[in-house]
Amino acid sequence: MLNTLVALLAENPILLIGLDLFAKSTVVLLFTLVASHLVRTDSFSVRSKHLLWLTGLLCLALIPLVSVFPGILDTESKFHAATLTLPTTFDSAEESKITSFTGFSSNTFLLLAYLGPCLLLLSRMVFAVMSVFGIGARALPNSNRRTLEISTSVARKLRLSRSVEILQSKEVTSPFSFGIFAPKIILPDQANEWSESTVEDVLVHELTHIKRLDWPSTIFCHFVASLYWINPLCWIAINRISEEAENSCDAAVLGFGRNGADYARNLILIARRSRDGNRLLTQMMADNRMLPKRVQRILKGKTNTKVNKIFLPMLTTTMLALVASFGSIQILAFEPSALSRSDPKKSIESSPAFIVAPHFGQF
């Protein structure tokens, strides 16, 4: 059984690469998860936690680059790879059996098994982005003078230099924002019935999303998660990033002097009229999935939005250094010499199997 497993890995580079990336991504995300639990104090803002998780996803995007192109790192130092030696003996019958199972067809199957869900998720992401732009194109300009005046005032206080267009649409029931260079805020039709305090809360929340570039960050995170779809920790990271982004914008509203109870009441009022239709690839203000936790946090009055100037940069540097080290470390590797094709009857009594220490020049 062990011989078959070793031979399976040796004959399937796609499986070997996939396991290697899975292991490395798991290390990064577990590190991020532990770090996020360690900073659960009032001295660390929700913005710091959001940046922490965002850095974790960025590290995942860099893993294939530093693994495939180790030359971009300083690899002059020589390390001897520590190997786990497994006794492996193959006779011609067993090798023939393995070959029939692990040939080109199995590599193709593994590649298609990965690419199928990956392409499906990427296609869904593209469709969701197109849907957002479609809603924006069909939306009508908001002509309410009160809304426009509040928007201008809030943008000035937030020091938002980009011009933001306020639109209104019957297709949505919850406010959201999108765009990078020409951002837009989409308000539902019932926005005309909102009180002035509700309108101000919504605009502060959405303009903060725009200032923080949360929409492009969301697209980037879903892109990375689509590539690492097989790792469940990626989807946990997506949820945490979305949650911390909403918490950051809620904290910004409270930072404007809004009473927590009043803001929570306005948020619940908007959520009651929103419906869970097709999920858009945006930060929906009234997302019922996160609403209970958000309301609890709002009522506690946590308004700290400043990034810790010491801990977070140090932690980010540590994470990037960890990823950089992956360029010289292959968590799972197999020496092709483990199987000798020249003489099928030849026994291989002791072959290097899994390399778990620094290993240069090979992916």
C-alpha positions in Angstrom: 0.0 0.0 0.0 2.8 2.4 0.9 4.7 1.5 -2.2 1.6 2.3 -4.3 1.2 5.7 -2.6 4.8 6.6 -3.1 4.7 5.5 -6.8 1.5 7.4 -7.3 3.1 10.6 -6.1 6.2 9.9 -8.2 4.2 9.4 -11.4 1.8 12.3 -10.9 3.5 15.7 -10.9 0.1 17.4 -10.9 -0.9 15.7 -7.7 2.5 16.5 -6.1 2.3 20.2 -7.1 -1.2 20.4 -5.8 -0.4 18.8 -2.5 2.6 21.1 -2.1 0.5 24.3 -2.8 -2.2 23.0 -0.5 0.2 22.4 2.3 1.8 25.9 1.9 -1.5 27.7 1.7 -2.7 25.9 4.8 0.4 27.0 6.7 -0.2 30.6 5.7 -3.9 30.6 6.5 -3.4 28.8 9.9 -0.8 31.4 10.8 -3.3 34.2 9.8 -6.1 32.5 11.8 -3.9 32.2 14.9 -2.7 35.8 14.6 -6.3 37.1 14.2 -7.2 35.4 17.5 -4.2 36.9 19.2 -5.2 40.5 18.3 -8.7 40.3 19.8 -8.2 43.2 22.1 -9.4 46.8 22.1 -5.9 48.0 21.2 -6.2 46.5 17.8 -8.7 47.9 15.4 -11.1 46.0 13.1 -9.1 47.7 10.2 -6.0 45.9 11.4 -7.8 42.6 11.4 -9.1 43.2 7.9 -5.6 44.1 6.6 -4.2 41.0 8.4 -6.6 38.7 6.5 -6.1 40.6 3.3 -2.3 40.1 3.6 -2.9 36.4 4.1 -4.8 36.1 0.8 -2.0 38.2 -0.9 0.5 35.7 0.4 -1.5 32.9 -1.1 -1.3 34.7 -4.5 2.5 35.0 -4.2 3.1 31.3 -3.3 3.0 30.0 -6.9 5.3 32.9 -8.0 8.0 32.3 -5.4 7.7 28.5 -5.9 8.0 28.5 -9.7 10.5 31.3 -9.9 12.9 30.7 -7.0 15.5 32.7 -8.9 13.9 35.9 -7.7 15.0 35.0 -4.2 18.5 34.9 -2.8 19.3 31.2 -3.2 23.1 31.4 -2.9 23.0 29.8 0.5 23.3 26.1 0.3 21.2 23.8 2.4 21.2 20.1 2.5 17.7 18.7 2.2 16.5 16.5 5.0 14.9 13.4 3.5 12.6 10.8 4.9 13.9 7.5 3.6 11.2 4.9 2.9 12.0 1.3 2.0 10.4 0.7 -1.4 10.6 -2.4 -3.4 8.8 -2.8 -6.7 8.7 -5.9 -8.9 7.7 -5.8 -12.5 4.1 -6.8 -11.9 3.5 -4.1 -9.3 5.2 -1.4 -11.4 3.1 -2.4 -14.4 0.0 -2.1 -12.2 1.1 1.4 -11.0 2.0 2.5 -14.5 -1.5 1.7 -15.8 -3.0 3.7 -13.0 -0.7 6.6 -12.9 0.1 7.3 -16.5 -0.8 10.3 -18.6 -4.5 9.7 -18.3 -4.4 10.1 -14.5 -2.5 13.4 -14.7 -5.0 14.6 -17.2 -7.9 13.6 -14.9 -6.3 15.3 -11.9 -5.8 18.5 -13.9 -9.4 18.5 -15.2 -10.7 17.7 -11.7 -8.9 20.9 -10.5 -9.6 23.1 -13.5 -13.3 22.2 -13.6 -14.4 23.8 -10.3 -11.7 26.5 -10.7 -13.1 27.7 -14.1 -16.6 27.4 -12.8 -15.9 29.7 -9.8 -14.0 32.2 -12.0 -16.8 32.2 -14.5 -19.3 32.9 -11.7 -17.1 35.7 -10.4 -17.0 37.3 -13.9 -20.7 37.0 -14.3 -21.3 38.5 -10.9 -19.0 41.5 -11.7 -20.9 42.0 -15.0 -24.2 41.9 -13.2 -23.0 44.6 -10.9 -22.0 46.8 -13.8 -25.3 46.0 -15.5 -27.2 47.2 -12.5 -25.1 50.4 -12.4 -25.7 51.0 -16.1 -29.5 50.6 -15.7 -29.7 52.7 -12.5 -31.0 56.2 -12.6 -29.2 59.2 -11.1 -30.4 60.2 -7.6 -31.8 63.7 -7.9 -32.6 64.1 -4.2 -30.8 67.3 -3.2 -30.6 66.2 0.5 -28.9 63.0 -0.4 -26.4 64.8 -2.7 -25.6 67.4 -0.1 -25.0 64.8 2.6 -22.8 62.8 0.2 -20.6 65.9 -0.6 -20.3 66.7 3.1 -19.3 63.1 4.1 -16.9 62.7 1.2 -15.1 66.0 2.3 -14.9 64.8 5.9 -13.5 61.4 4.8 -11.0 63.2 2.5 -12.2 61.2 -0.5 -10.7 62.8 -3.6 -12.5 60.6 -6.2 -15.9 61.8 -7.5 -18.7 59.4 -6.4 -21.9 59.1 -8.4 -25.1 58.4 -6.4 -27.6 56.2 -8.3 -30.9 54.6 -7.5 -32.3 51.2 -8.7 -35.4 49.1 -8.4 -33.2 46.0 -8.8 -31.6 46.2 -5.4 -33.0 46.3 -1.9 -29.8 47.0 0.0 -27.3 49.8 -0.6 -23.9 48.9 -2.1 -20.9 50.5 -3.8 -18.6 49.5 -6.5 -15.9 50.8 -8.9 -12.4 52.0 -8.6 -11.7 55.2 -10.6 -15.3 56.2 -11.1 -17.0 54.7 -8.0 -20.8 54.5 -7.7 -23.2 54.0 -4.8 -26.5 52.2 -5.7 -29.4 53.0 -3.4 -32.7 51.1 -3.4 -35.9 52.8 -4.4 -37.1 53.1 -0.8 -34.1 55.4 -0.1 -36.5 58.3 -0.7 -38.4 57.3 2.4 -35.4 57.2 4.7 -34.9 59.8 7.4 -31.9 62.1 7.1 -30.0 60.2 9.8 -30.5 56.9 7.9 -29.3 58.5 4.6 -26.2 59.8 6.4 -25.4 56.4 8.0 -25.7 54.7 4.6 -23.5 57.2 2.8 -20.8 57.2 5.5 -20.8 53.4 5.4 -20.6 53.2 1.6 -18.2 56.1 1.1 -15.9 54.4 3.6 -16.0 51.2 1.5 -15.0 53.3 -1.5 -12.2 55.0 0.3 -10.9 51.6 1.6 -11.1 50.1 -1.9 -13.1 47.2 -0.5 -14.8 46.3 -3.8 -11.5 45.6 -5.8 -10.2 43.8 -2.7 -13.3 41.6 -2.7 -12.7 40.7 -6.3 -9.1 39.9 -5.7 -9.9 37.7 -2.7 -12.5 35.7 -4.7 -10.0 35.3 -7.5 -7.5 33.8 -5.1 -10.1 31.6 -3.4 -11.1 30.3 -6.8 -7.6 29.2 -7.5 -7.3 27.6 -4.0 -10.9 26.4 -4.0 -9.9 23.0 -2.6 -8.6 24.5 0.6 -11.6 25.2 3.0 -9.5 27.7 4.9 -9.7 30.0 1.9 -13.4 30.3 2.2 -13.1 31.0 5.9 -10.7 33.8 5.0 -13.2 35.2 2.5 -15.9 35.4 5.2 -13.6 36.9 7.7 -12.4 39.6 5.2 -16.0 40.5 4.4 -17.0 40.6 8.1 -14.0 42.8 9.1 -14.7 45.1 6.1 -18.2 45.7 7.3 -17.1 46.1 10.9 -14.6 48.8 9.8 -17.3 50.7 8.0 -19.6 50.4 10.9 -16.9 51.7 13.1 -16.5 54.7 10.7 -20.2 55.5 11.1 -19.8 55.5 14.9 -16.7 57.6 14.5 -18.9 60.3 13.0 -20.6 60.7 16.3 -23.6 58.4 15.6 -25.2 56.8 18.6 -24.7 53.0 18.5 -28.3 52.2 19.3 -29.6 54.6 16.6 -27.3 53.3 14.0 -28.2 49.7 14.8 -31.9 50.6 14.5 -31.3 52.1 11.1 -29.3 49.1 10.0 -32.1 46.7 11.1 -34.7 48.8 9.3 -32.8 48.5 6.0 -32.2 44.8 6.5 -35.9 44.1 7.1 -36.7 45.5 3.6 -33.9 43.7 1.9 -34.3 40.3 0.4 -31.8 37.5 -0.1 -31.8 37.3 -3.9 -28.9 36.6 -6.2 -25.7 37.4 -4.4 -23.8 40.2 -6.0 -20.0 40.4 -5.8 -20.2 43.5 -3.6 -20.2 44.5 0.1 -24.0 44.6 0.7 -24.7 46.9 3.6 -27.7 44.9 4.9 -26.3 41.4 4.7 -28.5 39.3 6.9 -25.8 36.7 7.4 -23.6 39.0 9.4 -26.2 41.4 10.8 -26.5 39.8 14.3 -22.8 40.0 15.0 -22.5 43.5 13.5 -25.4 44.8 15.7 -23.8 43.4 18.8 -20.5 45.0 17.9 -22.2 48.3 17.2 -24.0 48.3 20.5 -20.7 47.7 22.3 -19.5 51.0 20.6 -16.2 49.7 19.2 -14.9 52.6 17.1 -11.2 52.0 17.0 -10.3 52.2 13.2 -6.6 53.1 13.5 -4.0 50.5 12.2 -1.5 49.5 14.9 1.8 51.0 13.7 4.0 48.4 15.3 2.4 45.0 15.5 0.7 44.8 12.1 3.7 45.8 10.0 5.8 43.3 11.9 3.3 40.6 11.4 2.9 41.4 7.7 6.7 41.2 7.3 6.8 37.9 9.0 4.1 36.5 6.7 5.8 37.7 3.6 9.1 36.3 4.8 7.3 33.0 5.4 6.1 33.0 1.8 9.5 34.0 0.5 11.0 31.0 2.2 8.6 28.8 0.3 10.7 29.6 -2.8 13.5 27.4 -1.3 11.3 24.9 0.6 9.3 22.2 -1.0 7.0 20.7 1.6 6.3 17.8 -0.5 8.8 16.5 -3.1 9.7 13.2 -4.6 12.9 12.2 -6.2 12.2 10.6 -9.7 15.0 8.1 -8.9 12.7 6.4 -6.5 11.4 4.4 -9.4 13.9 2.9 -11.7 12.5 2.4 -15.2 15.7 1.1 -16.7 15.3 -2.3 -14.9 11.8 -3.1 -13.8 13.0 -6.1 -11.8 15.5 -4.1 -9.9 14.6 -3.6 -6.2 14.9 -0.2 -4.7 15.6 -0.9 -1.1 16.1 2.7 0.1 14.9 5.8 -1.8 14.5 9.4 -0.8 10.7 10.0 -0.7 9.4 13.2 0.9 11.6 16.3 1.3 10.5 18.4 4.2 13.4 20.9 4.5 15.0 23.5 2.3 15.3 22.2 -1.2 16.6 24.4 -4.0 16.3 24.3 -7.7 13.2 22.1 -7.9 9.5 22.9 -7.7 
